Amino acid sequence: MPELIKILIIYLIVANVVTFFVYGVDKWNAKRSKWRIREAALLLLAALGGSIGAWLGMKVWRHKTLHKKFKYGIPLIIILQVAIAAAVMFLS
């Protein structure tokens, strides 16, 4: 089981770093009126484990902070992911 936890931790770190920078790239593109990343893709990255990176990206890059689905959706995803992690740890 420790090996599985190690892999999961590495996955979550990578997912959050990637998500953080994707939010930054999208903000950079938005300022320059260039190609944008779909909102669904940004939310999917958060749902796939990058929720902390998404939240930090919103704060650092000041990106998508006024959109309700991000303003409330990202914190909700974080809460759900923490609850799932706590349930898995408690049941193990």
N, C-alpha and C positions, 0 to 999 in steps of 0.2 A: 504493500500500500504506500509506503513512503516514496517509491519511485513515481507512482501515479500522481501524488501530490506535487512532487518536484516538477513534473511535466506540466501540470495544471498551472502552477505558479509562473513558470516560464511563458506559457501561452498567454496568461492574463497580462503579464508585463508587456509582451510584444503587442498584444491587441490594444492595450491602452496607449502605448507610445505611438503606434501606427494611427490610431483614431485621433489622438491629439494633433498630429501633424497633418492629417487629412483635413481636419477642421481649419487649421492654419492655411493650408493651400487653397481651400475653398474661399476663405476670407480674402486672401491675397488676390485670387482671381476675380472676386466680386468687386474689389476696389478698381480693378483694371478692365472691367466689363469683358472679361474673357469667359471661356467655357467653365461651367459650374458643375459641381457634384450634386446629384439629386438628393433631396431631403430624405427620401426613403433609404438611400444608401448610407447617409450619415446616421440615421436612426438605427439601421440594421447593424452598423459597426458597434454602436453602443449596446444593442441587445445581444450581440455575440461576445460580449465580455469587455468591451472597451468603454463602458459607461463612465468610469472615472476619468479617462482620457477625454471623453466627449465633454464632460462637465468642466474639466480644466481648460479644454480648448475654447469653450464658450466664454469662460472668464478671462483667460489670457488674451485671446484674439478678439474679444468682444463681438462674438459671432453668434447669430441666431438667438440672442438673449431676449428678444421681444416676441418671438414666435411662441405661441402657447404650447404647441406640441413639443417644443424643445425646453422651454422654461419649466414646464411641469412634467413632461414626459421623461426627460433624462433623470431627474431626481427619483421619479417613480421606478424607473428601470434599476437604478442603484439600490433602492430599498428592496425591490423584488430579488435582486441578485444576492444581496446580503442575507435576506431571509432564507433563500434556497441554500446558500452556503452554511448558514447556521443549522438548518434542518438536517442537512447531510452530515455535518459534524456531530450533531446531537444523536442521530440515529445510527451512527457508526460505532 
